[in-house]
Amino acid sequence: MKRLIYLFAVIGFISLNSCKTASIVQTSNEKYEQTNPNSIEIFLSKKPDRDYDEIGKVSSDKYNGFGIAKKSEVKIQEDLKKKAASIGGNAIINVTEDFASISGIVIRYR
């Protein structure tokens, strides 16, 4: 019986962590044309020297499926870039990381 309770607890924990989805939140009322994901810059520690407007926030899960297999850093960056490009971004700044995801602020150059 204890094993069964333990099993359900583990499945519940994995399910809760796997339900977190990657997201795009547009914070600007402006609508921009989609940009090329390959042109998106990711600033991990500094900010761009150009003037910009913040237009949204993107995040990407660090794990596939049920939180078991970790995505590669390249795959996570590709996810972030695709999402930023879909709302017309030019770069991602203020990149943060928690247990399950990586997120950042999408900017558009003026």
Z-matrix of the N, CA and C atoms (Angstrom, degrees):
N
C 1 1.442
C 2 1.539 1 110.96
N 3 1.344 2 116.32 1 -41.48
C 4 1.465 3 119.47 2 178.98
C 5 1.524 4 110.84 3 -62.79
N 6 1.325 5 115.95 4 -38.17
C 7 1.463 6 119.24 5 178.90
C 8 1.527 7 111.09 6 -63.41
N 9 1.309 8 116.56 7 -39.51
C 10 1.451 9 120.99 8 179.54
C 11 1.531 10 110.78 9 -64.39
N 12 1.314 11 117.23 10 -43.31
C 13 1.469 12 121.43 11 177.51
C 14 1.525 13 109.67 12 -63.37
N 15 1.316 14 116.89 13 -43.99
C 16 1.467 15 121.52 14 178.07
C 17 1.526 16 110.22 15 -60.06
N 18 1.327 17 117.02 16 -44.39
C 19 1.457 18 121.62 17 -179.94
C 20 1.528 19 110.88 18 -60.52
N 21 1.340 20 117.16 19 -45.65
C 22 1.465 21 120.27 20 178.56
C 23 1.520 22 111.69 21 -64.19
N 24 1.313 23 117.49 22 -36.42
C 25 1.470 24 120.64 23 178.17
C 26 1.526 25 110.83 24 -64.67
N 27 1.319 26 116.92 25 -43.01
C 28 1.465 27 121.28 26 179.44
C 29 1.531 28 110.31 27 -65.83
N 30 1.319 29 116.80 28 -44.35
C 31 1.471 30 120.38 29 179.07
C 32 1.525 31 110.01 30 -62.87
N 33 1.313 32 116.97 31 -41.28
C 34 1.469 33 120.60 32 178.24
C 35 1.515 34 112.00 33 -62.27
N 36 1.330 35 116.69 34 -43.77
C 37 1.463 36 120.91 35 178.97
C 38 1.520 37 111.06 36 -62.28
N 39 1.303 38 116.96 37 -45.84
C 40 1.464 39 121.27 38 179.38
C 41 1.526 40 109.87 39 -63.77
N 42 1.313 41 117.72 40 -42.30
C 43 1.464 42 121.13 41 -179.67
C 44 1.518 43 111.42 42 -62.61
N 45 1.318 44 117.09 43 -42.95
C 46 1.463 45 119.55 44 179.73
C 47 1.513 46 111.39 45 -64.08
N 48 1.307 47 117.62 46 -40.37
C 49 1.463 48 120.48 47 179.57
C 50 1.514 49 112.00 48 -71.36
N 51 1.314 50 117.78 49 -31.02
C 52 1.455 51 119.60 50 -178.24
C 53 1.524 52 112.14 51 -81.33
N 54 1.320 53 118.37 52 -15.25
C 55 1.461 54 121.34 53 -179.70
C 56 1.521 55 112.22 54 -76.69
N 57 1.286 56 117.58 55 -16.40
C 58 1.462 57 119.56 56 178.67
C 59 1.521 58 107.55 57 -67.26
N 60 1.318 59 115.66 58 125.23
C 61 1.454 60 118.94 59 -176.57
C 62 1.514 61 110.58 60 -108.67
N 63 1.310 62 114.77 61 155.51
C 64 1.457 63 120.15 62 174.27
C 65 1.516 64 107.83 63 -70.45
N 66 1.321 65 115.92 64 151.47
C 67 1.457 66 116.52 65 -174.38
C 68 1.525 67 113.28 66 -145.08
N 69 1.332 68 113.14 67 164.26
C 70 1.461 69 123.10 68 171.74
C 71 1.518 70 105.65 69 -130.85
N 72 1.312 71 116.26 70 126.34
C 73 1.460 72 120.85 71 175.20
C 74 1.520 73 107.21 72 -122.69
N 75 1.322 74 115.74 73 115.08
C 76 1.466 75 119.91 74 178.76
C 77 1.523 76 107.79 75 -86.20
N 78 1.330 77 116.98 76 124.64
C 79 1.467 78 121.36 77 -177.10
C 80 1.519 79 112.69 78 -106.38
N 81 1.303 80 117.26 79 -0.04
C 82 1.461 81 122.22 80 179.62
C 83 1.524 82 109.33 81 -107.59
N 84 1.320 83 116.61 82 144.96
C 85 1.461 84 120.46 83 175.01
C 86 1.519 85 111.79 84 -77.85
N 87 1.322 86 116.57 85 -17.61
C 88 1.467 87 121.90 86 178.50
C 89 1.524 88 110.00 87 -71.89
N 90 1.316 89 115.37 88 144.18
C 91 1.464 90 121.72 89 173.58
C 92 1.527 91 107.41 90 -107.03
N 93 1.325 92 115.84 91 127.50
C 94 1.458 93 121.08 92 -178.22
C 95 1.521 94 110.08 93 -115.70
N 96 1.329 95 114.53 94 151.86
C 97 1.456 96 120.35 95 175.50
C 98 1.524 97 109.00 96 -68.33
N 99 1.308 98 115.86 97 143.18
C 100 1.464 99 121.12 98 179.31
C 101 1.521 100 110.19 99 -59.02
N 102 1.324 101 115.95 100 141.48
C 103 1.459 102 121.30 101 177.81
C 104 1.526 103 109.91 102 -105.19
N 105 1.312 104 116.75 103 174.78
C 106 1.462 105 122.70 104 179.57
C 107 1.538 106 109.14 105 -81.15
N 108 1.324 107 118.52 106 121.10
C 109 1.472 108 120.44 107 179.56
C 110 1.530 109 113.63 108 -55.77
N 111 1.333 110 116.83 109 -30.68
C 112 1.465 111 120.52 110 -179.21
C 113 1.520 112 112.71 111 -70.81
N 114 1.337 113 116.87 112 -16.66
C 115 1.460 114 119.56 113 -179.55
C 116 1.538 115 112.56 114 -94.60
N 117 1.321 116 117.68 115 -4.22
C 118 1.468 117 121.69 116 -179.12
C 119 1.525 118 109.50 117 -71.15
N 120 1.330 119 116.00 118 128.96
C 121 1.467 120 121.64 119 175.45
C 122 1.526 121 108.70 120 -95.31
N 123 1.316 122 116.29 121 144.71
C 124 1.466 123 121.04 122 174.29
C 125 1.515 124 107.91 123 -116.47
N 126 1.337 125 116.05 124 119.31
C 127 1.458 126 122.41 125 179.28
C 128 1.527 127 108.38 126 -101.81
N 129 1.315 128 116.37 127 109.40
C 130 1.463 129 120.39 128 -177.39
C 131 1.523 130 112.76 129 -83.76
N 132 1.324 131 117.59 130 -37.61
C 133 1.459 132 118.36 131 -174.92
C 134 1.517 133 114.65 132 -126.40
N 135 1.314 134 117.53 133 -17.35
C 136 1.460 135 119.79 134 179.95
C 137 1.513 136 108.60 135 -123.62
N 138 1.317 137 115.49 136 175.67
C 139 1.456 138 120.96 137 177.25
C 140 1.518 139 108.68 138 -116.89
N 141 1.327 140 117.09 139 157.49
C 142 1.467 141 119.64 140 -178.85
C 143 1.517 142 112.38 141 -65.54
N 144 1.320 143 115.03 142 154.66
C 145 1.467 144 121.70 143 178.87
C 146 1.531 145 111.72 144 -80.57
N 147 1.300 146 117.92 145 -11.30
C 148 1.467 147 122.73 146 -177.27
C 149 1.528 148 110.55 147 -90.32
N 150 1.334 149 116.37 148 158.16
C 151 1.461 150 121.09 149 173.87
C 152 1.525 151 108.90 150 -71.86
N 153 1.323 152 116.23 151 144.75
C 154 1.462 153 120.22 152 -178.20
C 155 1.526 154 110.52 153 -153.26
N 156 1.326 155 114.17 154 165.57
C 157 1.460 156 122.58 155 173.71
C 158 1.519 157 108.03 156 -120.24
N 159 1.316 158 116.90 157 141.44
C 160 1.461 159 121.05 158 174.42
C 161 1.517 160 107.56 159 -80.57
N 162 1.333 161 116.32 160 128.08
C 163 1.466 162 119.41 161 -176.78
C 164 1.524 163 113.64 162 -120.30
N 165 1.316 164 118.14 163 -7.10
C 166 1.448 165 118.58 164 -179.72
C 167 1.519 166 113.36 165 176.84
N 168 1.316 167 114.42 166 -175.86
C 169 1.460 168 122.20 167 177.50
C 170 1.529 169 107.69 168 -137.43
N 171 1.329 170 115.83 169 137.10
C 172 1.461 171 120.94 170 178.85
C 173 1.522 172 109.35 171 -125.38
N 174 1.325 173 115.06 172 153.27
C 175 1.460 174 119.55 173 174.71
C 176 1.518 175 109.38 174 -144.15
N 177 1.317 176 115.35 175 157.84
C 178 1.454 177 121.99 176 178.27
C 179 1.517 178 109.03 177 -140.22
N 180 1.327 179 115.87 178 134.68
C 181 1.462 180 120.49 179 175.96
C 182 1.524 181 109.94 180 -64.63
N 183 1.319 182 116.07 181 145.75
C 184 1.464 183 120.77 182 178.04
C 185 1.523 184 112.33 183 -88.29
N 186 1.332 185 116.40 184 -11.56
C 187 1.465 186 120.81 185 -175.98
C 188 1.517 187 111.12 186 -126.00
N 189 1.333 188 116.15 187 149.61
C 190 1.465 189 122.60 188 174.94
C 191 1.521 190 109.62 189 -90.42
N 192 1.306 191 116.36 190 156.51
C 193 1.457 192 121.62 191 171.28
C 194 1.505 193 115.28 192 54.35
N 195 1.311 194 116.21 193 -120.74
C 196 1.457 195 122.20 194 -174.85
C 197 1.519 196 112.96 195 -91.93
N 198 1.309 197 117.10 196 29.43
C 199 1.455 198 120.16 197 177.34
C 200 1.515 199 113.71 198 76.84
N 201 1.317 200 116.74 199 20.08
C 202 1.462 201 120.30 200 -175.92
C 203 1.524 202 111.36 201 -98.14
N 204 1.333 203 117.06 202 -52.28
C 205 1.462 204 121.24 203 -176.73
C 206 1.523 205 109.94 204 -92.65
N 207 1.313 206 116.44 205 123.53
C 208 1.462 207 121.43 206 -179.74
C 209 1.519 208 110.27 207 -81.03
N 210 1.363 209 116.27 208 136.82
C 211 1.457 210 121.22 209 176.58
C 212 1.526 211 109.04 210 -74.59
N 213 1.315 212 115.44 211 153.54
C 214 1.464 213 119.70 212 176.00
C 215 1.524 214 109.24 213 -73.52
N 216 1.316 215 115.92 214 158.03
C 217 1.469 216 121.89 215 178.03
C 218 1.526 217 110.26 216 -60.03
N 219 1.328 218 116.31 217 -37.62
C 220 1.467 219 121.61 218 179.45
C 221 1.525 220 109.84 219 -63.29
N 222 1.325 221 117.91 220 -44.85
C 223 1.466 222 122.47 221 -179.71
C 224 1.532 223 110.74 222 -63.74
N 225 1.316 224 117.73 223 -41.75
C 226 1.461 225 121.31 224 178.60
C 227 1.529 226 109.97 225 -62.76
N 228 1.331 227 117.05 226 -45.13
C 229 1.467 228 120.22 227 178.91
C 230 1.529 229 111.24 228 -64.08
N 231 1.327 230 117.82 229 -37.91
C 232 1.462 231 120.71 230 176.54
C 233 1.523 232 110.63 231 -61.85
N 234 1.340 233 116.99 232 -43.33
C 235 1.471 234 121.59 233 177.87
C 236 1.526 235 110.67 234 -59.24
N 237 1.326 236 115.93 235 -48.38
C 238 1.465 237 120.00 236 -179.18
C 239 1.527 238 111.13 237 -61.51
N 240 1.318 239 117.08 238 -43.66
C 241 1.463 240 121.38 239 -178.82
C 242 1.529 241 111.50 240 -64.67
N 243 1.331 242 117.76 241 -42.62
C 244 1.470 243 121.08 242 178.92
C 245 1.522 244 110.62 243 -61.26
N 246 1.315 245 116.25 244 -42.47
C 247 1.468 246 120.29 245 -179.26
C 248 1.528 247 110.90 246 -68.38
N 249 1.322 248 116.91 247 -42.31
C 250 1.464 249 120.53 248 178.87
C 251 1.529 250 110.30 249 -63.67
N 252 1.328 251 117.01 250 -41.58
C 253 1.460 252 121.15 251 179.39
C 254 1.527 253 111.34 252 -64.56
N 255 1.322 254 117.07 253 -33.91
C 256 1.468 255 120.07 254 -177.14
C 257 1.525 256 113.00 255 -65.04
N 258 1.340 257 117.71 256 -21.88
C 259 1.478 258 120.05 257 177.72
C 260 1.531 259 111.46 258 -107.67
N 261 1.340 260 116.87 259 10.97
C 262 1.461 261 121.23 260 174.82
C 263 1.509 262 115.22 261 89.16
N 264 1.319 263 118.14 262 21.28
C 265 1.458 264 121.54 263 -178.82
C 266 1.513 265 113.59 264 -75.51
N 267 1.337 266 114.25 265 159.37
C 268 1.463 267 121.38 266 174.72
C 269 1.523 268 111.98 267 -112.70
N 270 1.345 269 116.24 268 -21.88
C 271 1.463 270 120.12 269 -177.33
C 272 1.528 271 109.77 270 -160.32
N 273 1.339 272 114.08 271 167.97
C 274 1.468 273 121.69 272 176.32
C 275 1.523 274 107.31 273 -126.09
N 276 1.336 275 116.40 274 129.50
C 277 1.466 276 121.90 275 179.25
C 278 1.527 277 109.46 276 -124.16
N 279 1.336 278 115.48 277 174.68
C 280 1.474 279 122.05 278 176.84
C 281 1.526 280 111.61 279 51.51
N 282 1.297 281 116.83 280 48.56
C 283 1.458 282 121.79 281 -179.14
C 284 1.522 283 109.36 282 -71.42
N 285 1.334 284 115.70 283 127.56
C 286 1.463 285 121.48 284 178.76
C 287 1.522 286 109.33 285 -127.04
N 288 1.307 287 114.63 286 161.26
C 289 1.458 288 120.79 287 -176.14
C 290 1.519 289 109.35 288 -137.71
N 291 1.338 290 116.32 289 138.61
C 292 1.456 291 120.77 290 170.48
C 293 1.530 292 107.82 291 -125.57
N 294 1.301 293 116.90 292 -166.32
C 295 1.459 294 120.27 293 -175.90
C 296 1.525 295 113.07 294 -58.82
N 297 1.333 296 116.75 295 -40.20
C 298 1.457 297 120.19 296 -170.76
C 299 1.524 298 115.34 297 -110.25
N 300 1.337 299 118.65 298 -14.69
C 301 1.463 300 118.37 299 -174.03
C 302 1.518 301 112.47 300 -150.21
N 303 1.333 302 113.79 301 167.88
C 304 1.460 303 122.95 302 174.34
C 305 1.519 304 106.53 303 -125.43
N 306 1.338 305 116.79 304 135.85
C 307 1.461 306 119.55 305 -178.44
C 308 1.519 307 110.60 306 -138.72
N 309 1.322 308 114.66 307 165.30
C 310 1.464 309 120.09 308 179.33
C 311 1.514 310 111.17 309 -162.31
N 312 1.323 311 115.42 310 167.84
C 313 1.461 312 123.32 311 179.90
C 314 1.532 313 108.41 312 -93.14
N 315 1.320 314 115.90 313 129.79
C 316 1.473 315 121.46 314 178.35
C 317 1.521 316 108.53 315 -88.92
N 318 1.333 317 115.16 316 132.24
C 319 1.463 318 120.02 317 178.43
C 320 1.523 319 110.16 318 -123.16
N 321 1.332 320 113.95 319 157.88
C 322 1.472 321 121.52 320 174.79
C 323 1.512 322 107.05 321 -127.57
N 324 1.331 323 116.08 322 129.64
C 325 1.454 324 120.95 323 179.17
C 326 1.521 325 110.22 324 -68.82
N 327 1.329 326 115.11 325 144.16
C 328 1.481 327 120.64 326 177.56
C 329 1.503 328 110.15 327 -80.56
